[in-house]
Amino acid sequence: MNTVVLEVGTLEDTLAEASLAMKTGGASPTSGEPRIVFAAPELLWQVLTAKRWEILKALCGAGPVSIRETARRVGRDVKAVHRDVTALIQAGLLDRSDSGGVEFPYDAVKVDFLLKAA
């Protein structure tokens, strides 16, 4: 299964893990899984709103789909879906296809972050 991991971490955490992976020949806790790292939980939730989650679910495993078809699948206005698709592309979650559509290139999403007491 092609899973993307969304996580919250600092730049220092990401660099330390990349350094460890290079020293150990690529072994890391999430080796083999693409990752998108957000600097704070608030940023993660700002990007991944409920409406954008709907879009990801509708595109999961669907291959390239036009924005108009995406809007039809989620039952929303094309202009609003276009705005959300643009945000998801900028976050690295969606890709533009050669045909001009959009694609969610993963079969699953795993969200991984730790909430600690201040």
Buried (B, 14 or more C-beta within 10 A) or exposed (E): EEBBBBBBBEEEEBEEBEEEBEEEEEEBEBEEBEBBBBEEEEEBEEBBEEEBEBBBBBBEEBEBBBBEBBBBBBEBEBEEBBEBBEBBEEBBBBEEBEEEBBBBBBEEBEEBEEEEEE
